[in-house]
């Protein structure tokens, strides 16, 4: 049992070094330190206890700082041919394929297109085709890995819901979800899996 705790601590710390989200890193590292402290107590290893207690306090300090920091979010519309957006999509293309493999930036249509800025950095690209009945069918809602802590989603679907409603959006629909992590995100944002126009989709009503 003691060895399992030690191994678990090592695994948590190892995984924390692989993630590229600051919040996930701090939480994984925190639990890793907790496991190592327990492990150190069991084997009576004071250096392990001391070192990991110090790391735990550092992690807690940064977690408090992350949760208390007020970030600036903004929404900027863009149109077809925007060079900055094209560069963004090209740079993140490999990861975008994991979430929106069918997205084609060259497709035209009656679209709602905007980028979400987080402290003046592009954190998200959102494009949806708007139908006459008020249904916005999402073509892409891609957030860069660093900012996948649900704050961007809450900004779009909660704080800026009025923007979508003003555009004539009554409901937001995902006809295809290709990634389990993305499915978890949609559930967190209040989307429900239901039949829509004869197909199983994720739907969120705004009005």
N, C-alpha and C positions, 0 to 999 in steps of 0.2 A: 504493500500500500504506500509506504514511504517513497519507494522508487517511482511509483506511478505519479505521485505528486511532483517529483523532480522532473520527470519526463514531460509532464503536462506544462510545467513552468517553462521548460526549454522550448516546447512547441509553440506556446503562446508568444514568447519573445521572438522566436524565429518568424512567425507569421506576421507579427507587427512590423518587422523590417521589410516585408514584401508589399504591404499595402501602400497606396499613394494618397490616402486621405488622412489629413492630420488628426481628425477626431477619432477615426478607427484606430490609428496608430497609438494614440494616447490611451484609449480604453484597453486595447489588447496588451499593451505594455504594462498597464496598471495591474491587470489580472495576473500577468506573468510574474510581476514583482510580488504580488500577494501570495501566489503559490510558492515562490522561492523562499519567502519569509517563513511560511508554514513548514516547508521542507527543512530550512535551517534550524528551526526550533526542534523538530523531530530528531535531527542528527547532532544537535547541540553545536552548530557551526556559527559562531558569533560573526565572523567576517561576512558570511552570506547574508545573515540577518541585517547587519549594519549597512552593507552596500545596497541591498534591495529596498531597505527602508528609506534611504536617501533618494533612490530612484523613484520610489513610490511618491514621496513628497514632491519631487520635481514634476512628475506626471500630474498630480492633483493640482499643483499650481497652474500648469498650462491648461488643464481642463476647465478650471474656474475662469481663467482668462479667455478661453475660447467661447464659453457660454455667456460671458458678460460683455464681450466685444460687440458693439453695435456696427454692423456692416452696412454699407450703402448699396442698395439695389436700384437698378434703373432698367427701363425697357426702351429699346431703340428699334424702330421699324427699319426694314431694308427692302430693296427691290431686286429684281433680276439683274445679274451682272455686277453686283456689288463686289469689288475686288477684295476687300478685307474679308468678307464672308467666304468668298471662294478660297482664299488662302487658309482660312480656318477649317473649312470642310476638307480641303486637300490634306492638311496636316494631320487631322484626326480621322482620316478615311478608314484606316484599318480597324480602329475601335468602333466607328460608326457602323461598319458592316456587321458587328456582333449584335447590334441592337436594331438597326434599321437597314437590313440588307437590300430592301426594295427601293430605297430612296434614290431618286434621280434629280439632282439639282437643276437640270435643264428643262424639266417638265414645267409647262406654263399652266395657268388656270386661275380661277377666282380664289386667291390665297390670302391668308393672314400670315405674314412673315415678320418675325422680330427676333432680336437678340437680347438676352438678359445680361446686363453688366453687373459684376459683383466687385465693388471697390474699383471700378473703372476697368476691369478685366472681363473679356468675353467668357462667360461661364456656361452659356446655354444658347442653342439655336432652336427656334420653334417655327415650324411651317405646317399649316393645315389648309385643306381645301374646304371652302365654305359653300354649302348647298343652300338652295332657296328656302328650305324648311328650317334653317337655323342650325343645322348639324355641321360641326367642324370636324372633318375626318383628318386625324393627325397623320402627316407624312413623316415628320421627324420632330422629336423633342429630345434633343441630345444635350446632355450635361457632361462636361469634362470630368474625368475621374476625381480630381482634387476637390470638386465641389458637390460630390454625391452624398450630401448629408440631409437631404430633403428640404433644405431652406429655399432652393431655387423653385422647387415644385410648389411649396406653400406660397411663394411670392406670385407665381403665375396663376394658380387656381384659387387662391384665397384673397391675398391682398390686391392683386390686379384683375380679379374676376370682373370688375366693373368695366375694364378695358375690353375684354372679350364680349361682354354683354352689349356694350356700345357698338361693337362691330356687327351685331346681329346674331351672335352665337347663343343658342339656347342649350346646347349639349355638346360635349366633347366626346369623340368616339375614336377608339383604337380598334381597327379591324383585324390587325395582326400583331401579336406579341411574340417575339422570337427569343426572348431572354428571360430566364427565371428571376434574375435580379430586377429587371424592368417590371415584371409582373408584380413583384413584391412592392415596388415603388408605387405602382398604380393603385394597389389595395390600400397603401398608406395614405394616398391622396384622396381616397373616397370613391374610386371607380369600382363599379360592380360588373361582374361577368353576367351578361344577359343576352337574349336573342334580340337582335336589332336588324330590321329589314331582311329577315330570313337567315341571318348569320350570327354566330356566337361572337360577341364583341365585348370590349370593356367600355363602359359608358358612365359619364358623369354629367348630371343635369346641373345647369347653372341658374336656371330660372324656374 
